[in-house]
Amino acid sequence: MSTVSQQQSSGVVRISIPGLIPPSVNHYKVPVIARTRNGPKKTYMVTPEGKAFKEAVAIFARGASIAPSTAAEQREVRYALYVRVFLGKGQRGDGDNFWKCVADGLTEAGVIHSDARVKRWRLDVEDTDRENPRTEIAAKVIPGTLTRRKNL
């Protein structure tokens, strides 16, 4: 069952993506040679796995956002991301390789405005519910980051 809850006043968005875990960084982007008017250039292309996961983040976020609306607030805000990846049968993964796709998905979905503003990262990889693979994400505004400047 997919769920999303948004608590604007407390600065929290929770998303559960059933049946999907983020692709590892090794399966998220692949190197390609792009033709430019200045000659060939090495770049990276998001894989179908990466696109599918980021699209799922956007679908299950359902427009929820904790991103500030003003540029001044965007410069001040700090985010915390808490992620639980529940591996399915035969799946394995190195936790530190899941972050890139999760953070990019949240940014592209508009849940957060920039992954550069994420200052707390926590990821748990679970192998205790192999019948129910999923990714659970909580994105939060770190308390006090938008009020600190006003209190000075």
C-alpha positions in Angstrom: 0.0 0.0 0.0 1.4 3.4 -0.9 1.1 6.3 1.5 2.2 9.8 1.6 1.6 12.2 4.4 2.5 15.8 4.5 2.6 17.9 7.6 3.5 21.4 6.3 3.4 23.1 9.7 6.0 20.6 11.1 8.0 20.5 7.9 7.8 16.7 7.3 6.9 14.7 4.2 6.7 10.9 4.4 6.5 8.7 1.4 6.3 4.9 1.0 7.1 3.4 -2.4 5.8 -0.2 -2.6 7.7 -2.8 -4.6 10.7 -0.6 -5.5 14.1 0.0 -4.0 16.4 2.7 -5.4 19.0 1.5 -7.9 22.6 1.6 -6.7 24.7 4.4 -8.0 26.3 1.8 -10.4 22.9 1.2 -12.0 21.6 4.8 -11.7 23.7 6.5 -14.4 25.9 5.2 -17.1 28.6 7.0 -19.0 27.9 8.0 -22.6 29.7 10.1 -25.3 27.6 13.0 -26.4 28.2 14.8 -29.7 28.5 18.5 -29.3 29.5 21.2 -31.7 32.8 21.3 -29.9 33.4 17.6 -30.4 32.6 14.5 -28.3 32.0 15.0 -24.6 31.7 12.3 -21.9 28.5 12.7 -19.9 26.1 10.5 -18.0 22.6 9.2 -18.8 20.1 8.1 -16.2 19.2 4.4 -16.7 15.6 3.2 -17.1 15.9 1.9 -13.5 16.8 5.3 -12.3 14.0 7.0 -14.2 11.5 4.5 -12.9 12.5 5.1 -9.3 12.5 8.9 -9.6 9.1 8.8 -11.3 7.8 6.7 -8.5 9.0 9.2 -6.0 7.1 12.0 -7.8 4.0 9.9 -8.1 3.9 8.9 -4.4 4.9 12.3 -3.2 1.7 13.6 -4.9 2.9 17.2 -4.9 3.9 17.3 -1.3 6.7 19.8 -0.5 8.7 21.1 2.4 10.8 23.4 0.1 10.6 27.1 1.1 9.2 29.4 -1.5 11.6 32.4 -1.2 15.2 32.5 -2.2 16.2 33.9 1.2 14.5 30.9 3.0 16.1 28.4 0.5 19.5 29.7 1.4 18.8 29.1 5.1 16.9 25.8 5.2 18.5 22.5 6.0 16.9 19.2 5.5 17.2 15.8 7.1 16.5 12.6 5.1 15.6 9.3 6.8 15.3 6.3 4.4 14.5 2.6 5.1 15.0 0.3 2.2 13.3 -3.1 2.6 15.1 -5.6 0.2 13.0 -8.1 -1.6 13.8 -11.8 -2.4 17.2 -12.1 -3.9 17.9 -8.3 -3.7 21.0 -6.9 -2.1 22.4 -3.5 -1.9 25.1 -1.3 -0.4 23.4 1.4 1.6 25.7 4.2 0.6 24.9 3.6 -3.1 21.2 4.2 -2.7 21.5 7.9 -1.7 22.0 9.6 -5.1 18.8 8.3 -6.7 16.7 9.1 -3.6 18.0 12.6 -3.2 17.7 13.4 -6.9 14.1 11.9 -6.9 13.1 14.1 -4.0 14.6 17.2 -5.7 13.0 16.6 -9.1 9.6 15.9 -7.4 9.9 19.2 -5.6 9.7 17.7 -2.1 13.0 19.5 -1.4 14.5 22.3 -3.5 18.2 21.1 -3.4 20.0 18.0 -2.2 22.9 20.3 -1.4 20.9 21.5 1.6 20.6 18.0 3.1 22.7 18.1 6.2 21.5 14.9 8.0 21.4 11.6 6.2 20.2 8.3 7.7 19.6 5.1 5.8 18.7 1.7 7.1 18.8 -1.4 4.8 16.4 -4.1 6.1 16.3 -7.7 5.1 13.6 -8.7 7.5 10.5 -8.4 5.2 11.6 -10.0 1.9 8.0 -10.6 0.9 7.3 -6.8 0.9 10.1 -4.8 -0.8 9.7 -1.1 -0.5 11.4 2.2 0.2 10.2 4.5 3.0 11.3 8.1 3.0 10.9 10.9 5.5 12.1 14.3 4.5 12.2 17.0 7.2 13.1 20.5 7.7 15.7 20.6 10.5 14.0 22.6 13.3 15.2 26.1 13.8 16.9 26.5 10.4 14.4 29.0 9.1 13.9 30.9 12.4 17.6 31.2 13.3 18.1 34.3 11.2 15.0 36.0 12.6 16.2 35.5 16.2 19.6 37.1 15.6 
